[in-house]
Structure formats: C-alpha cells, structure tokens
Amino acid sequence: MWYTVRRFIMFSRRWSLLVVITLALSLSFGNLAIAADATHKVAFLPGAMSNPSQAFSAKMFQKYGPDYGFDVTILDGEGDAAIQAQTVTNAIAQGMDAIFINPNDINAIIPALMEASSAGLIVGMFSSDLPEGAREVRDFFVGVNDNMAGEAAAQAFLNNFPDGATVVEVGGQAGHDAQLKRHDGFNSVIEGTNIEVLDYQATQEWATDQAMAIMEDFIVKYGDEIQGVFCHWDGGATGIINALANANMEGVFLVGVDGNSSGFDQVRAGTQSVTIMQNFEAMAKKALELAKAKLNGEEVEAVNFMPLDIVSLDNIDDFTPPEW
C-alpha cells in the first residue's frame, strides 16, 4: 500500500514539473511569435510632398508597409534642407525603427543621418544616395542609376542626330543627387561627340514653372539654334513644352526622365520625344523588404539599382500607364 502511494506521489510531482516546463516553453515561444509579428514604426522622409513622384512614393510606402509589419509615417521635408534635417530629428524623437529618405541636399543631410544611425535607426536612402565619403551612415540605397539615366538621354540625342546638333540642358533641383548624376551621365557621353550643349542651368526645386523660366531664357539667348532639350524630369519637360509653344518653336527633340503620367501623355501627344522611366512602386517595396531584413538581423546589399525603361512613341504601348 505504501509503495503504491509513494509511486503516485512521485508520478504527480513529475507530471507537475512537466506541466510547468510545458507552460514555460509555451510562453517563451508565444513571446517569440509576438515579437516576430510586432509592428515596427518607420518613416518616409520625402524631400517635398509637392513633388508628384515623392507624393506617389509616400502613397506606396503606406500601401505596402503593413505587408512587411510596418506602421509608416510621412515626414515632409517641404523642399528645404534645414526642414528635412529637422524631420530626421523628429523621427529619432518619435522612436522610429527605420527611416527612408529622399534628401533635398545630399551633403546638408549628412549630420542628421549620422545622429539617426548613432541612435540605432536603420537608414535607407530612397531614389538619391549620399556622396561616397558619407555612405557609412546609411544601411542601404534603393533607386535607379541616375548616371545611366543621363547616359540614356545622351544616347537618344546621338541616335536622333547622327550628323550632330545643338542642344540645351535644364537640370533638376540643384544639389540633389539625381540632378548631379543625370547631368554627369549625360555629359560623359556627349563630350567629344558632334552634339554641342549650348547651355545648362539647374532649378532651385523640381518645379515646372522654374524649368519653364529657364527655357524661356534659353530661347531668348539661342532661339532657333536649339534643336534639342534634355530636361532632368518629365514635370519640368511640361514647362519646356509650354515655353516652346509660346515661342512658336516646333520639332525640338525633347528628352525627360521619370516615366510618369505627364511624360506618357506628352510622348503620346508628340510634344516629348522620349521619357526614361523609373518605377517608384517597385522601389518602395524593395526598400521595405530591405529594412525588414535588417531588423531581422540579416545582411543586405548596400546598393540596389532598379531597372530603367526607355519609352518612346514606338514602344509606349508595351508599358502600363503610370499612376503618378
């Protein structure tokens, strides 16, 4: 009898211990599951929400963020380098886990990004990268190769003018990474050819009216000598088209970059010859994917180029019309 009772007591103790261990493991794995499913706070910091491409990108970050476990906040840089630096400070104060930034000025933003990196935030550069000497403060870059965009524009002129031509260049926002690289890429191919660049000027912002004003000045200075125009973005190309129309200038070969709805409409109308297309939806999804991987402790590629498409009237029907 005593032996039977003793065995029962020992069995009960072992069973109780097993239950405790099972509960502990369940709680541990439950906590791991909760951690894995936790929503991270991230922010997209556009240079200016007044820029259609950046407003569309913000929409894409908010659309796809939840798919990666992200609660996405938008902090507008308002086209001002100082304001954008403050948005980085705000992101740190708000406890963001990661930021994705399209800088107004790739040099002026460096100190703020150093603070963000030191505070433990994942820093993702979106569409525009930092100068080579400062890239240790960011975790990754996602965008197009803007040098290649400029090179593609130059090749379009060489293809259209085998006997040479005189052209002008209207740049994007001065100091912006895309403006610098599109200009450098364009001129690296044009230099030494029979295409002569009569003049070049960058805008203060990615603003249609500023591109139009620059083109009006070029028309006054050079008139019918202008056979072609390279404009760094399709919205600016709209201003170029208006300036040319006001001056009754027809047949000018116009190349823009973006591949947005304006660019597509202008190519279809024959007022813009080529648009070099970049896909901001794909860029936003890639940036979110990389940030998620970094937060999971994974290694990611530092530089992630997305492909460009060259769109003209000959192939425009091969592409899905853009939403922005």
N, C-alpha and C positions, 0 to 999 in steps of 0.2 A: 504493500500500500504506500509506504513512504517513498519507495523507489519511483512509483508511478507519479506521485505528487511532485517529486523533485524534477522528473523529466518534463512535466507540464510547465513548471516554473521556468526551467531553462529554455524551453521552446518559446514561452511567452516573451522572455527577455530578448531572445534572438529575433523574434518577429517584430517586437517594438523597435529594436535597433534598425532592422531592415526598413521599417516604415519611415523612421526618422531620416535615414540615408536617402531613401527614395524621394521624400518630400524636399530634402535639401537640394538634391540634384535637379528636381523639377523646377524649384525656384531659381536655381542658377541658370539652367537652360532657358527658363522663361525670361529672365533678365537679359540674357544674351539676345533672345529673339526680339525683345522690346527695343534693345539698343540698336539691333540691325535695322529695325523698321522705323527708327526715330527720324523725325523731320528735322533737317538742318536749315538754319537761316542763312540765306545767301542774298547778295545784292548785285544787280546790274547797274553799272555807272556809265551811262551814255555821255558823250561829250555834250550833246544837246538833243532834247526830245523834239525840238523844232526841225531836226534833220530827219527826213522821211525814212531813210534806211535804218537809222538808230531807233526811231519810234517803232518800226516794224520788228527790229531785233528784240526790243523790250517786250513786245507782244509775244514773240516766240519763246523767250525765256519764261514768261509767265504761263504760257500754254503748256510747255513741256517740263517745267520744273518739277511738278508733282510726280511725274513718271520716274524721276530719279530721287525722290524723297526730299525735295527742296521746297521751302517756302520762300518765294522770290519777292524782293522789294526793289523798286526802281528809285534811284537817287540821281536826279538830273543835274548835269554839270553846267547847263544853261549857256554853253558856248564860251565859258570863261575859265581860264586855267586855275585861278585862285578859288573860285566857287567849287570847281571839281576837286581840288585838293581838300577842301572842307568836307565834301561828301565822303571822301575816304576816311577822314577823322570821325565822321558821323557813323560810318559803317563799323568802325572799331568800337565806338561807344555803345552801339546797339547790339554788340555781341554777335556779329556775323561770323559764320564759319568760313565763308569764301566770298570773294568779290570777282566780278568780271568787268573789266573796264576798257572803254574806248577813249583814250586820252585826247583832250584838246591840244595839249602840248606834251610831246614825249619826253622832253627834258624837265619841264617845270613840275611834272607829276612825280618824279623820282623820289624826293624826300618823303612824300606822303605814303608812297608804296613801301618804302623802307620801314616806316612805322607800322604799316599793316602786316608786313612779313614778320617783323620782330614781335608783334602781338599774337602771332600764330595763325593768322588768316591765310588761306590759300589764295594766291593772287594769280588770276587768269587774265591775260591780255587778249582783247577781242578786236579783231579786224586791224588793229595797229599795234606794233611791237615797240619795245623800248630800244634805245641805242645799244650797240653791242657791249659797251663797258658797264651797262647797268642791268643786264638781264639776269644776274644772280638774284635779284629781288623778286622776280616773278617765277611762278611754278611752271607755266606753260603759255604758249601763244597759239591762238586759232585764228586763221584768216586766209586770205589769198596772198599770193606772192605779188605784191604791188609793183615790184620791178618788172615782173613778167607782164603785168597789165600794160605798163608803159612800153615795153618791148613789142607787145602785140599791136598796140596802137601805131607804133613806128612802122611795123611791117605792113600794116594796112595802107599806109601812105606810099610805101615803096611799091607795093603791088598795084596801087591805083595810078601812080605817076612814074612809070618806068623811065620816062625822059626827064624827070625832075620837076620840082615845084617849089613855090614859096608859101610858107605856112606860118601860123602863129599858134602859141600855146597859152591857154588860160588854166592856171593852176587852181587846186583846191585850197582849203584853209592853210595858210602859211604856218609852218612848224608842225603840221600834222604828219604822222608817219606815212600815210598813204600819199599825201601831196609830195613829200620828198622823194619817195621811191618811184612813183609814177613819172615824175619829172626826170629822175636819174635814168630809169629804164628806157624812157623814150629817147633821151639824148644819147645814150650809149649806143643805140642802133643807128640813129640819124647821123651822128657825127661821121664825117668823111664820105657821105653819100651826096647825091645830087638834089637832096631835099634841103632847102635853106629855111631855117627858123628865123623869121624876121624879128620877132619879139616874144617875150614871155613875161607874164605877171601872175602872181598868186593872189587869191582873195583873202580877206580877213576871216571870213566864215564860209561854210558851204552854203552860200546864199545865191539864189538865181539872179536877183537884182544886181549883185556885185559882179557876177560873171557878165551880165549884160552891159554894165557900165564900162568894164574893161574892154569888151569887144567894141563898143561904140568908140572908145578912144583909139583902138587899133584901126578901125575903119577910117577915122579922120586922118590918121598918120599914113596909112598904107593903101587905102582904097582897093582898087581892083587888082593890086599886086597879091592880095590874099586869095590863094587858091584852095587852101585847106585850113582847118582848125582842129587842134587836139584840145578837148576840154576834159578835165580830170573826173567829171561826174555828169550823169545824164540830166540832173536837175539844172546844172549850170549850162548844159547844152541847150536847154529850153530858152535861157536868156540869150545865148548866141543866136539861136534861130530868130528870135524877136528883133535883135539888133540888125541882123542881115536883112530881114523883111522890111524893116523901117528904112534901110538904105537901098532898097530895091536891088539887092545883090542875090543872084541866083546861081545854082550849080556849084556852090562851095562844098567841098568834101569835108564832112564833119564826123569826128570820132569821139565817142564818150565812153565812160566806164560806169558800170553799175548793173545794167540789165534790169532796170525797174520798169514800172508801167509806163512812165513818161518816155523812157528810152525805146520801149517796144512800140508805143504809139507813133513816135517820131520816125522810127525806121520804117514802119508800115506806110506812113504818110510821105516818105521820101525826103523829109527835111533833115534827117540824120542818117548818115551812111552806114555806120557800124556802132553797136554797143557791145562792150566787153562785160560779160555777165558774171556776177558773183552771187552765191546762194547763201543768204543770211539765215535762212531756216536751218540748213544743214550745219552752218557754223555754230548756231546757238545750241543745237543738240549735241554737237561734238564737245563744246565747252562744258556743258552739264555732265556729260559722260566722263570727261577727264577729271573734273572736280570730285565727282563721286568716287572715282578710283583712288584719287589722292587721299580722300577722307577715310577710305578703307585700307590705307597703308600701302597701296600699290604704286609701282613706278610707272610713270607715263612719259611719252615723248615730249620734249621741251618745245619743239616747233612742229606745228600741224598745219600744213598748207591744204586748202580746199581747191578743187579744180576750177578753172575759168572756162567760159564758153564764149566764142566769137560769133555774134549774132548779126546777120545782115538780111536784106530782103530776100536773098536766095535761100536761106535756111530757117527763117524765123518761125515757120510753121512746125518745125521739129521740136520746139520748146514749149513748155507750159507757161502761159502768160503769168507774169509775177503779180503778187497781191499788193505790193507797196509802190 
